[in-house]
Amino acid sequence: TGDGVCHLASLMYWSAKTAGLKTYAPTNHDFAVIPEIDREYGVSIYKTPSQVSANARQNLYITNNKNKPIVFNFTYKNSQLKLSISEVIL
């Protein structure tokens, strides 16, 4: 626990929702603050061996509901991670 997976998933959830993608995060991360992420975008990620239904509830689901492919662009500079989402121009 506390390895940053929830932080990364929350950033992806926030970005995907803002981009208008279909998103589903069944379990909110309301039990602890995630730095620089508003509580409404907190996603809890956890895996318990042999508990498939519990694992499915603590996951993040993003579906591309656009007519074009989508790219998640991650950049890391000066200790800051940024994520932008864009449609692929064909």
Backbone as CSV, one residue per row, in Angstrom:
resi,resn,N_x,N_y,N_z,CA_x,CA_y,CA_z,C_x,C_y,C_z
1,THR,0.834,-1.192,0.000,0.000,0.000,0.000,0.873,1.247,0.000
2,GLY,0.301,2.323,-0.453,1.023,3.588,-0.463,2.120,3.668,-1.501
3,ASP,1.963,2.904,-2.589,3.019,2.864,-3.597,2.796,3.790,-4.789
4,GLY,1.764,4.616,-4.745,1.537,5.584,-5.814,0.571,5.145,-6.894
5,VAL,0.135,3.893,-6.858,-0.787,3.399,-7.890,-2.109,4.165,-7.838
6,CYS,-2.618,4.415,-6.645,-3.870,5.168,-6.513,-3.697,6.605,-7.006
7,HIS,-2.533,7.165,-6.753,-2.252,8.536,-7.196,-2.259,8.600,-8.727
8,LEU,-1.583,7.662,-9.363,-1.540,7.633,-10.829,-2.926,7.360,-11.407
9,ALA,-3.653,6.408,-10.844,-5.002,6.101,-11.326,-5.928,7.301,-11.170
10,SER,-5.782,8.029,-10.070,-6.613,9.212,-9.843,-6.311,10.308,-10.860
11,LEU,-5.047,10.492,-11.180,-4.672,11.466,-12.212,-5.265,11.061,-13.565
12,MET,-5.200,9.784,-13.886,-5.766,9.299,-15.152,-7.287,9.468,-15.175
13,TYR,-7.943,9.176,-14.062,-9.398,9.317,-13.955,-9.819,10.768,-14.154
14,TRP,-9.161,11.669,-13.460,-9.441,13.101,-13.557,-9.259,13.577,-14.994
15,SER,-8.158,13.216,-15.606,-7.870,13.644,-16.975,-8.873,13.068,-17.967
16,ALA,-9.198,11.789,-17.809,-10.136,11.141,-18.725,-11.533,11.748,-18.605
17,LYS,-11.980,12.007,-17.384,-13.298,12.645,-17.195,-13.315,14.031,-17.826
18,THR,-12.247,14.792,-17.626,-12.158,16.138,-18.199,-12.163,16.086,-19.719
19,ALA,-11.572,15.040,-20.287,-11.522,14.886,-21.751,-12.827,14.340,-22.319
20,GLY,-13.784,14.000,-21.464,-15.075,13.503,-21.927,-15.096,12.021,-22.236
21,LEU,-14.111,11.282,-21.758,-14.105,9.836,-21.964,-15.036,9.174,-20.944
22,LYS,-15.539,8.004,-21.282,-16.380,7.249,-20.364,-15.481,6.666,-19.272
23,THR,-15.789,6.963,-18.028,-14.957,6.519,-16.912,-15.816,5.873,-15.833
24,TYR,-15.216,4.933,-15.128,-15.896,4.284,-14.016,-14.847,3.884,-12.983
25,ALA,-15.012,4.390,-11.781,-14.131,4.061,-10.664,-15.034,3.659,-9.501
26,PRO,-15.264,2.361,-9.308,-16.234,1.908,-8.312,-15.910,2.272,-6.867
27,THR,-14.630,2.368,-6.514,-14.265,2.621,-5.121,-13.485,3.919,-5.003
28,ASN,-14.059,4.883,-4.286,-13.419,6.171,-4.078,-12.310,6.047,-3.042
29,HIS,-11.331,6.910,-3.149,-10.185,6.927,-2.242,-10.442,7.919,-1.099
30,ASP,-11.660,7.917,-0.566,-12.045,8.901,0.443,-11.498,8.604,1.841
31,PHE,-10.793,7.504,2.009,-10.224,7.156,3.314,-8.886,7.842,3.578
32,ALA,-8.293,8.449,2.534,-7.024,9.158,2.704,-6.861,10.191,1.595
33,VAL,-6.177,11.264,1.911,-5.919,12.334,0.945,-4.875,11.865,-0.071
34,ILE,-5.114,12.199,-1.331,-4.108,11.990,-2.375,-3.609,13.388,-2.737
35,PRO,-2.336,13.679,-2.511,-1.817,15.027,-2.755,-2.117,15.533,-4.162
36,GLU,-2.613,16.765,-4.231,-2.888,17.493,-5.467,-4.017,16.898,-6.312
37,ILE,-4.812,16.009,-5.727,-5.968,15.432,-6.418,-7.211,15.768,-5.598
38,ASP,-8.216,16.401,-6.239,-9.481,16.668,-5.553,-10.131,15.342,-5.160
39,ARG,-10.765,15.331,-4.004,-11.369,14.097,-3.485,-12.324,13.436,-4.471
40,GLU,-13.026,14.226,-5.257,-13.996,13.638,-6.197,-13.329,12.768,-7.258
41,TYR,-12.032,12.938,-7.477,-11.313,12.151,-8.475,-10.459,11.041,-7.861
42,GLY,-10.521,10.874,-6.550,-9.725,9.849,-5.882,-10.190,8.452,-6.254
43,VAL,-9.271,7.615,-6.690,-9.563,6.240,-7.097,-8.761,5.283,-6.220
44,SER,-9.443,4.289,-5.688,-8.770,3.283,-4.868,-8.450,2.059,-5.722
45,ILE,-7.175,1.713,-5.774,-6.705,0.544,-6.526,-6.109,-0.432,-5.526
46,TYR,-6.554,-1.671,-5.591,-6.024,-2.675,-4.674,-6.282,-4.056,-5.256
47,LYS,-5.363,-4.963,-5.057,-5.535,-6.336,-5.518,-5.354,-7.286,-4.352
48,THR,-6.353,-8.113,-4.155,-6.292,-9.159,-3.154,-6.282,-10.495,-3.891
49,PRO,-5.224,-11.267,-3.776,-5.178,-12.556,-4.467,-6.413,-13.407,-4.161
50,SER,-6.941,-14.015,-5.175,-8.092,-14.941,-5.119,-9.420,-14.263,-4.773
51,GLN,-9.504,-12.939,-4.839,-10.774,-12.253,-4.590,-11.146,-11.414,-5.811
52,VAL,-11.548,-12.086,-6.869,-11.816,-11.453,-8.159,-12.857,-10.340,-8.051
53,SER,-13.950,-10.575,-7.348,-14.998,-9.545,-7.274,-14.522,-8.320,-6.500
54,ALA,-13.750,-8.509,-5.453,-13.201,-7.373,-4.706,-12.222,-6.596,-5.569
55,ASN,-11.403,-7.292,-6.336,-10.450,-6.633,-7.224,-11.166,-5.798,-8.277
56,ALA,-12.253,-6.297,-8.830,-13.004,-5.573,-9.855,-13.586,-4.279,-9.313
57,ARG,-13.920,-4.241,-8.021,-14.478,-3.029,-7.407,-13.403,-2.000,-7.084
58,GLN,-12.153,-2.404,-7.022,-11.072,-1.467,-6.707,-10.160,-1.337,-7.910
59,ASN,-10.739,-0.841,-8.974,-10.045,-0.707,-10.238,-10.510,0.580,-10.912
60,LEU,-9.896,0.903,-12.018,-10.283,2.065,-12.824,-10.589,1.580,-14.226
61,TYR,-11.722,2.024,-14.767,-12.134,1.643,-16.112,-12.304,2.912,-16.942
62,ILE,-11.604,2.976,-18.058,-11.712,4.101,-18.994,-12.022,3.517,-20.358
63,THR,-13.076,4.027,-20.988,-13.489,3.548,-22.301,-13.406,4.695,-23.301
64,ASN,-12.809,4.432,-24.442,-12.749,5.431,-25.506,-14.109,5.478,-26.191
65,ASN,-14.885,6.511,-25.921,-16.188,6.698,-26.533,-16.130,7.749,-27.645
66,LYS,-14.934,8.025,-28.120,-14.731,8.976,-29.216,-14.680,8.210,-30.539
67,ASN,-14.707,8.929,-31.649,-14.655,8.306,-32.963,-13.240,8.079,-33.464
68,LYS,-12.247,8.512,-32.705,-10.846,8.380,-33.098,-10.060,7.754,-31.959
69,PRO,-8.891,7.203,-32.269,-8.026,6.701,-31.200,-7.614,7.837,-30.265
70,ILE,-7.353,7.481,-29.023,-6.968,8.431,-27.984,-5.554,8.102,-27.514
71,VAL,-4.788,9.152,-27.208,-3.436,8.979,-26.687,-3.343,9.652,-25.317
72,PHE,-2.791,8.932,-24.355,-2.477,9.497,-23.052,-1.006,9.897,-23.101
73,ASN,-0.731,11.188,-22.988,0.644,11.700,-23.050,1.122,12.062,-21.643
74,PHE,2.120,11.336,-21.161,2.705,11.598,-19.846,4.035,12.312,-20.038
75,THR,4.234,13.387,-19.287,5.537,14.056,-19.286,5.963,14.252,-17.834
76,TYR,7.235,14.059,-17.601,7.789,14.224,-16.266,8.984,15.148,-16.378
77,LYS,8.886,16.300,-15.703,9.953,17.290,-15.759,9.981,18.070,-14.455
78,ASN,11.168,18.300,-13.928,11.333,19.066,-12.688,10.443,18.530,-11.562
79,SER,10.426,17.227,-11.423,9.658,16.542,-10.370,8.153,16.715,-10.500
80,GLN,7.663,17.023,-11.702,6.222,17.156,-11.919,5.786,16.220,-13.039
81,LEU,4.734,15.460,-12.762,4.138,14.585,-13.756,2.912,15.283,-14.323
82,LYS,2.825,15.351,-15.636,1.671,15.954,-16.296,1.093,14.938,-17.257
83,LEU,-0.219,14.971,-17.392,-0.921,14.073,-18.299,-1.854,14.882,-19.170
84,SER,-1.753,14.662,-20.460,-2.713,15.266,-21.390,-3.288,14.134,-22.246
85,ILE,-4.501,14.335,-22.693,-5.180,13.336,-23.520,-5.562,14.014,-24.815
86,SER,-5.251,13.349,-25.930,-5.577,13.934,-27.226,-6.066,12.851,-28.179
87,GLU,-6.854,13.294,-29.155,-7.298,12.391,-30.213,-6.191,12.271,-31.249
88,VAL,-6.046,11.095,-31.799,-5.077,10.867,-32.859,-5.674,11.355,-34.160
89,ILE,-4.937,12.201,-34.854,-5.401,12.696,-36.152,-4.938,11.709,-37.217
90,LEU,-5.905,11.158,-37.925,-5.596,10.140,-38.952,-5.490,10.758,-40.319
